[in-house]
């Protein structure tokens, strides 16, 4: 996949805190904000990023040169401001794929880019928000077609344009456009009925560092966090085999004080569980989710917030990337929640839990033996 990133803005509203850098190069937790966007692209397997540069472009070009991790970096240089549409139109000359993602260099929206690409149609990522006035509302039909872009006003709840577009390379063909134009106002809004733009809806993490208040907020948001990763059956609850009914869910004796200790120390609490019973037809996804909600509420009664749960609904023969001992769920959690694996802890009662944790880079691994046989592993863990 390929991406265009608009990185040529002047950052006028941010001048009070970032005066000598292009806005995408603003320091966030010790590195440029643009790194976080590129890390998202690298995570999803992008191979090329075209940076639209203008203001203080040398600061960007000298830093990235022609490579960032696994991503080739190409520069589309604006000799004069072209607007969002003009900049994207010029950058499309460097695109080789049929479709390309476009991003703003000063915003982050942590969505599943692979899922959005499956739409195979022009689409805008939209963020669900409540009580907002800083952004204009995007109106969306029941079949997820964008019907209008509203002016900024007080909105109780709705969707905003989050600045990620998935567009065909030939999107501007057949349209009479100026050299300088806004893709939002002069193209999307003007030709909305002809384009049939899809909305990719999400309420995932979103930040726009364009104002000092949010620039300060992002410093906390993107700090690396420590987490306690928990297997479920055998660790959180007694494993009777394919537990899915609330009446069969019994907490293990040690789990509440164990988790509370780490929660009080500031660890995120993340549950990682294989649930092959779904694929085997022993219970449904809804059965699992109902029990999961019950578990979360029971922890909450004990003063513990579960940050997130991840589950794999597959069986071994499905050969998925998420079922333990593969590390897929751990890696996704580390990505989604900005977790530092070196500072984190994992606990499981099966060798598959331990192997998956180790493969995800987690150094501190606890093993609580239940009714599963131990195996010799080529890394260290601690029995409790």
C-alpha positions as CSV (number, residue, x, y, z in Angstrom):
1,X,0.0,0.0,0.0
2,X,1.0,3.6,-0.6
3,X,0.3,6.8,1.2
4,X,0.4,10.6,0.6
5,X,1.0,12.7,3.7
6,X,0.3,16.4,3.7
7,X,3.4,17.8,5.6
8,X,3.7,21.3,4.1
9,X,1.5,23.4,6.4
10,X,2.8,26.5,8.3
11,X,1.4,25.5,11.7
12,X,0.3,29.1,12.4
13,X,-1.9,28.1,15.5
14,X,1.1,26.2,16.9
15,X,3.7,28.9,16.6
16,X,3.6,29.6,20.3
17,X,5.0,26.2,21.1
18,X,6.7,25.1,17.9
19,X,8.3,28.1,16.1
20,X,11.2,26.7,14.1
21,X,9.8,23.4,12.7
22,X,7.1,22.3,10.2
23,X,4.1,21.2,12.3
24,X,4.5,17.5,11.5
25,X,8.0,17.7,13.0
26,X,6.8,18.9,16.4
27,X,8.5,17.0,19.1
28,X,6.2,14.4,20.9
29,X,7.8,12.3,23.6
30,X,11.2,12.7,22.1
31,X,10.5,12.2,18.4
32,X,8.7,14.0,15.5
33,X,4.9,13.6,15.5
34,X,5.3,12.5,11.9
35,X,7.1,9.4,13.1
36,X,3.9,8.2,14.8
37,X,2.0,8.4,11.5
38,X,4.8,6.6,9.7
39,X,4.9,3.9,12.4
40,X,1.2,3.3,11.8
41,X,1.9,2.9,8.1
42,X,4.8,0.5,8.8
43,X,2.6,-1.5,11.1
44,X,0.1,-2.0,8.3
45,X,2.7,-2.9,5.7
46,X,2.8,0.2,3.6
47,X,5.8,0.3,1.3
48,X,5.8,3.9,0.1
49,X,5.0,7.3,1.6
50,X,4.9,10.5,-0.5
51,X,5.5,13.5,1.7
52,X,4.0,16.8,0.4
53,X,6.5,19.4,1.7
54,X,6.8,23.1,1.4
55,X,7.4,25.2,4.6
56,X,10.9,24.4,6.1
57,X,10.9,21.4,3.9
58,X,14.7,20.8,4.5
59,X,13.9,20.0,8.1
60,X,11.8,17.0,6.9
61,X,14.0,16.0,4.0
62,X,17.2,16.0,6.0
63,X,15.6,13.9,8.8
64,X,13.9,11.2,6.7
65,X,16.0,11.2,3.6
66,X,14.6,8.4,1.4
67,X,13.7,5.7,3.9
68,X,11.8,5.2,7.2
69,X,11.9,1.6,8.5
70,X,10.4,-0.5,5.7
71,X,8.9,2.5,3.9
72,X,10.3,4.3,0.9
73,X,10.1,8.1,1.3
74,X,9.4,10.3,-1.8
75,X,9.0,14.1,-1.7
76,X,6.4,16.1,-3.6
77,X,7.7,19.6,-3.3
78,X,5.3,22.5,-3.5
79,X,7.1,25.6,-4.8
80,X,3.9,27.6,-3.8
81,X,1.0,26.6,-1.5
82,X,-1.4,24.4,-3.5
83,X,-4.1,23.7,-0.9
84,X,-4.9,20.1,0.2
85,X,-6.4,19.2,-3.2
86,X,-3.6,20.7,-5.3
87,X,-0.9,19.1,-3.1
88,X,-2.6,15.6,-3.4
89,X,-3.1,16.1,-7.1
90,X,0.6,16.8,-7.6
91,X,1.6,13.9,-5.3
92,X,-0.5,11.4,-7.3
93,X,2.2,11.6,-10.0
94,X,4.3,9.4,-7.7
95,X,1.6,6.9,-7.0
96,X,1.8,3.5,-8.7
97,X,-1.1,1.6,-7.0
98,X,-4.7,2.0,-8.2
99,X,-5.7,3.4,-4.8
100,X,-3.8,5.5,-2.2
101,X,-4.4,6.7,1.3
102,X,-3.9,10.4,2.2
103,X,-3.2,11.7,5.7
104,X,-2.7,15.0,7.3
105,X,0.7,15.4,8.9
106,X,-0.7,16.9,12.1
107,X,-3.4,14.4,12.9
108,X,-3.6,10.8,14.0
109,X,-6.6,8.4,13.8
110,X,-5.8,4.9,14.9
111,X,-8.1,2.9,12.6
112,X,-7.6,-0.4,10.9
113,X,-6.2,0.8,7.5
114,X,-6.4,-2.7,6.0
115,X,-10.1,-2.9,6.8
116,X,-10.7,0.5,5.3
117,X,-8.8,-0.5,2.1
118,X,-11.2,-3.4,1.6
119,X,-13.9,-0.9,0.8
120,X,-12.3,-0.6,-2.6
121,X,-14.1,2.7,-3.2
122,X,-13.4,6.4,-2.4
123,X,-13.9,6.8,1.3
124,X,-13.3,9.2,4.2
125,X,-12.5,8.0,7.7
126,X,-15.0,9.6,10.1
127,X,-14.6,9.8,13.9
128,X,-17.6,9.5,16.2
129,X,-17.6,12.4,18.8
130,X,-19.8,13.9,21.4
131,X,-20.3,17.6,22.3
132,X,-18.0,19.1,19.7
133,X,-17.9,22.5,17.9
134,X,-14.2,22.7,16.7
135,X,-15.0,20.4,13.7
136,X,-17.8,20.4,11.2
137,X,-20.2,17.5,11.3
138,X,-20.3,14.9,8.5
139,X,-23.8,13.6,7.7
140,X,-24.0,10.0,6.7
141,X,-26.8,7.9,5.2
142,X,-28.0,4.5,6.5
143,X,-25.9,2.8,3.8
144,X,-22.7,4.8,4.9
145,X,-22.7,7.3,2.0
146,X,-21.6,10.8,3.0
147,X,-24.5,13.2,2.3
148,X,-23.2,16.5,3.5
149,X,-20.4,18.4,5.3
150,X,-21.9,20.8,7.8
151,X,-20.4,24.1,9.0
152,X,-18.8,24.2,12.5
153,X,-21.4,24.4,15.2
154,X,-22.3,22.9,18.6
155,X,-23.1,19.2,18.0
156,X,-24.3,16.8,20.7
157,X,-23.1,13.7,18.9
158,X,-22.1,12.8,15.4
159,X,-19.2,12.2,13.1
160,X,-16.4,14.4,11.9
161,X,-14.0,14.2,8.9
162,X,-10.9,12.7,10.5
163,X,-8.6,13.6,7.6
164,X,-7.8,10.1,6.2
165,X,-8.9,9.6,2.6
166,X,-8.8,6.4,0.5
167,X,-8.9,7.6,-3.1
168,X,-8.4,6.1,-6.6
169,X,-5.3,7.4,-8.4
170,X,-7.4,8.8,-11.2
171,X,-9.8,10.6,-8.8
172,X,-9.4,14.0,-10.4
173,X,-9.7,12.8,-14.0
174,X,-12.6,14.5,-15.9
175,X,-12.9,17.4,-13.4
176,X,-12.0,21.0,-14.2
177,X,-9.9,22.0,-11.2
178,X,-7.7,25.0,-10.5
179,X,-4.0,24.4,-9.7
180,X,-4.7,25.4,-6.1
181,X,-7.8,24.0,-4.4
182,X,-9.1,22.4,-1.3
183,X,-10.0,18.7,-1.7
184,X,-12.6,19.1,1.1
185,X,-14.5,22.3,-0.1
186,X,-13.7,22.5,-3.8
187,X,-13.9,18.8,-4.6
188,X,-15.6,16.5,-2.1
189,X,-18.3,18.9,-1.2
190,X,-18.8,20.3,-4.7
191,X,-19.0,16.9,-6.4
192,X,-20.5,14.8,-3.6
193,X,-23.4,13.4,-5.5
194,X,-21.2,12.3,-8.4
195,X,-18.5,10.8,-6.1
196,X,-20.7,8.7,-3.8
197,X,-18.1,8.9,-1.0
198,X,-18.2,6.2,1.6
199,X,-17.8,6.9,5.3
200,X,-15.5,4.6,7.3
201,X,-16.9,5.0,10.8
202,X,-14.9,4.5,14.0
203,X,-14.6,5.9,17.5
204,X,-10.9,4.9,17.9
205,X,-8.3,7.3,19.3
206,X,-8.0,10.6,17.4
207,X,-5.8,13.6,18.0
208,X,-5.2,16.8,16.0
209,X,-2.1,18.7,17.3
210,X,-3.0,21.9,15.5
211,X,-3.6,23.9,18.7
212,X,-1.4,24.2,21.8
213,X,-3.9,22.5,24.1
214,X,-4.0,19.3,22.0
215,X,-0.2,19.4,21.4
216,X,0.1,19.3,25.2
217,X,-2.4,16.5,25.5
218,X,-0.7,14.3,22.9
219,X,2.5,14.3,25.0
220,X,0.6,12.3,27.7
221,X,-1.4,10.2,25.2
222,X,1.6,8.9,23.3
223,X,3.8,8.1,26.3
224,X,4.7,4.4,26.3
225,X,2.6,2.6,28.9
226,X,3.2,-0.6,30.9
227,X,0.6,-3.4,30.9
228,X,-0.3,-6.5,32.7
229,X,-1.4,-9.1,30.1
230,X,-3.7,-11.8,31.4
231,X,-4.8,-15.1,29.9
232,X,-8.5,-15.7,30.8
233,X,-9.4,-19.4,31.4
234,X,-7.2,-20.8,34.1
235,X,-5.8,-17.4,35.2
236,X,-8.8,-15.1,35.6
237,X,-11.4,-17.9,36.0
238,X,-11.3,-21.6,36.8
239,X,-11.0,-23.5,33.6
240,X,-13.7,-26.1,33.3
241,X,-13.3,-26.3,29.6
242,X,-15.0,-23.9,27.2
243,X,-16.5,-21.6,29.8
244,X,-19.1,-19.4,28.3
245,X,-22.0,-19.2,30.8
246,X,-22.1,-16.6,33.5
247,X,-23.1,-19.2,36.1
248,X,-20.0,-21.3,35.2
249,X,-17.6,-18.3,35.6
250,X,-15.7,-18.6,38.9
251,X,-12.8,-16.3,39.6
252,X,-9.6,-18.0,40.7
253,X,-8.5,-17.5,44.3
254,X,-5.5,-15.4,43.5
255,X,-6.5,-13.2,40.6
256,X,-8.2,-10.2,42.2
257,X,-5.4,-9.2,44.7
258,X,-2.8,-10.0,42.0
259,X,-4.4,-7.7,39.4
260,X,-5.2,-5.0,41.9
261,X,-1.6,-4.7,42.9
262,X,-0.5,-4.0,39.4
263,X,-3.5,-1.8,38.6
264,X,-2.6,0.4,41.5
265,X,0.9,0.6,40.2
266,X,-0.4,2.1,37.0
267,X,-0.4,-0.9,34.7
268,X,-3.0,-1.2,32.0
269,X,-4.9,-4.5,32.4
270,X,-5.3,-6.4,29.1
271,X,-6.9,-9.7,28.6
272,X,-5.7,-12.0,25.8
273,X,-7.7,-15.2,25.3
274,X,-8.1,-18.0,22.8
275,X,-11.8,-18.8,22.3
276,X,-11.8,-21.8,19.9
277,X,-15.2,-22.8,21.1
278,X,-16.7,-20.1,18.8
279,X,-15.2,-21.8,15.7
280,X,-16.2,-25.2,17.0
281,X,-19.8,-24.1,17.4
282,X,-19.9,-24.8,21.1
283,X,-21.0,-21.2,21.8
284,X,-21.5,-18.0,19.8
285,X,-19.6,-14.7,19.6
286,X,-22.5,-13.1,21.4
287,X,-22.2,-15.7,24.2
288,X,-18.5,-14.8,24.6
289,X,-19.2,-11.0,24.6
290,X,-21.9,-11.3,27.1
291,X,-19.6,-13.2,29.5
292,X,-16.8,-10.7,28.8
293,X,-19.0,-7.8,29.8
294,X,-19.9,-9.6,33.0
295,X,-16.2,-10.2,33.8
296,X,-15.3,-6.6,33.1
297,X,-18.1,-5.4,35.4
298,X,-17.1,-7.8,38.2
299,X,-13.5,-6.4,38.0
300,X,-14.9,-2.9,38.1
301,X,-16.8,-3.8,41.4
302,X,-13.3,-4.6,42.8
303,X,-11.9,-1.2,41.8
304,X,-10.1,-2.6,38.6
305,X,-10.7,-1.2,35.1
306,X,-9.9,-3.7,32.3
307,X,-8.4,-1.6,29.5
308,X,-9.2,-3.9,26.7
309,X,-9.8,-7.6,25.9
310,X,-8.7,-9.4,22.8
311,X,-10.0,-12.8,21.7
312,X,-9.3,-15.2,19.0
313,X,-12.4,-17.1,17.8
314,X,-10.4,-19.6,15.6
315,X,-9.3,-23.1,16.1
316,X,-5.8,-24.5,15.3
317,X,-6.6,-25.7,11.8
318,X,-7.7,-22.2,10.8
319,X,-4.0,-21.2,10.9
320,X,-4.8,-17.6,11.9
321,X,-2.3,-15.0,13.1
322,X,-4.1,-14.4,16.3
323,X,-4.4,-17.7,18.1
324,X,-1.8,-18.3,20.7
325,X,1.1,-19.4,20.6
326,X,1.2,-16.9,17.7
327,X,1.7,-13.4,19.1
328,X,-0.8,-11.5,17.0
329,X,-3.2,-10.4,19.8
330,X,-0.3,-9.2,21.9
331,X,1.2,-7.3,19.0
332,X,-2.1,-5.7,18.2
333,X,-2.6,-4.6,21.9
334,X,1.0,-3.2,22.0
335,X,0.2,-1.2,18.8
336,X,-3.4,-0.1,19.8
337,X,-2.6,0.9,23.3
338,X,1.0,2.3,22.9
339,X,2.4,-0.3,25.3
340,X,6.1,-0.8,26.1
341,X,6.6,-4.6,26.1
342,X,9.9,-4.2,28.0
343,X,8.1,-2.7,30.9
344,X,5.1,-5.0,30.8
345,X,4.2,-8.4,32.4
346,X,2.3,-11.4,31.1
347,X,0.8,-14.3,32.9
348,X,-0.6,-17.6,31.6
349,X,-1.2,-21.2,32.5
350,X,-0.2,-22.8,29.1
351,X,3.0,-22.9,27.2
352,X,1.2,-21.2,24.3
353,X,0.6,-18.2,26.5
354,X,4.2,-17.9,27.4
355,X,5.5,-18.4,23.8
356,X,3.1,-15.8,22.4
357,X,4.2,-13.3,25.1
358,X,7.8,-13.9,24.5
359,X,7.4,-13.6,20.7
360,X,5.7,-10.2,21.3
361,X,8.8,-9.0,23.1
362,X,7.5,-9.1,26.7
363,X,10.4,-9.8,29.0
364,X,8.6,-10.5,32.3
365,X,6.5,-13.7,32.0
366,X,4.8,-15.6,34.8
367,X,3.6,-19.1,34.5
368,X,0.9,-20.5,36.8
369,X,0.7,-24.2,36.4
370,X,-2.8,-25.7,36.4
371,X,-3.6,-28.9,34.6
372,X,-1.3,-28.4,31.6
373,X,2.0,-30.1,31.1
374,X,5.2,-28.0,31.2
375,X,7.5,-28.0,28.3
376,X,11.1,-26.9,28.0
377,X,11.3,-23.4,26.5
378,X,14.3,-21.5,25.3
379,X,13.6,-18.3,27.3
380,X,13.2,-17.5,31.0
381,X,9.9,-17.3,32.9
382,X,8.9,-17.3,36.5
383,X,6.5,-19.8,38.1
384,X,4.0,-18.4,40.6
